[in-house]
Amino acid sequence: MDESRQSPTSAGVVLRKLMPPPALCGFLLLLALVFAVSYAVGAAAGPVAPGMHGTSDSEGGGTGGGEDMGDMDMHGGGH
């Protein structure tokens, strides 16, 4: 009878060892909540850069991010 009483206790100990600490679960939940809120605020604000286009562009069908580079030097060195 002692073995049957110890079996659930040892199973509970093993289960507690496999579970992450409650503080870690709370932190991950808070991190996901902050990410969701910031994503929602960013989606509501829309694009903030002048001339920024969406993914459905009638001219080239691209994202509009790398088409017009202006006078930017892409060599990146010490010229």
C-alpha positions in Angstrom: 0.0 0.0 0.0 2.9 2.3 0.5 4.0 1.9 -3.1 0.6 3.0 -4.4 0.7 6.1 -2.2 4.2 7.0 -3.3 3.5 6.5 -7.0 1.2 9.6 -7.4 3.6 11.7 -5.3 6.6 10.8 -7.4 4.6 11.4 -10.6 3.7 14.8 -9.2 7.3 15.6 -8.5 8.3 14.6 -12.0 5.5 16.7 -13.5 6.6 19.7 -11.4 10.2 19.3 -12.5 9.2 19.3 -16.2 7.0 22.4 -16.0 8.7 25.8 -16.3 8.7 28.1 -13.3 5.5 30.3 -13.0 7.6 33.4 -13.3 8.8 32.4 -16.7 5.3 31.6 -17.8 4.1 35.0 -16.6 7.0 36.8 -18.3 6.3 35.1 -21.6 2.6 35.9 -21.3 3.4 39.5 -20.6 5.9 39.6 -23.6 3.2 38.2 -25.9 0.7 40.8 -24.6 3.1 43.7 -25.2 3.9 42.5 -28.7 0.2 42.1 -29.6 -0.6 45.6 -28.3 2.4 47.2 -30.1 1.4 45.4 -33.3 -2.2 46.6 -33.0 -1.0 50.2 -32.4 1.4 50.0 -35.4 -1.3 48.7 -37.6 -3.7 51.4 -36.6 -1.1 54.1 -37.1 -0.2 53.0 -40.6 2.9 53.8 -42.5 4.8 56.7 -41.0 7.5 57.2 -43.7 6.7 59.6 -46.5 6.1 57.8 -49.8 5.9 54.4 -48.2 3.7 52.0 -50.3 1.9 48.8 -49.5 2.6 45.4 -51.0 0.1 45.9 -53.8 1.8 48.5 -56.0 0.3 49.0 -59.5 3.6 50.1 -61.1 5.9 47.2 -60.4 3.9 44.9 -58.1 6.7 45.0 -55.5 6.9 46.3 -52.0 8.1 49.7 -52.9 11.0 49.5 -50.5 14.0 49.3 -52.8 12.9 50.7 -56.1 13.7 54.4 -55.7 17.0 54.7 -53.9 17.7 58.3 -55.1 21.4 59.4 -54.6 22.2 56.8 -51.9 25.7 55.3 -52.3 25.5 51.5 -52.0 29.3 50.9 -52.1 29.6 51.4 -48.4 33.4 51.8 -48.3 35.9 54.5 -47.7 35.8 56.4 -51.0 
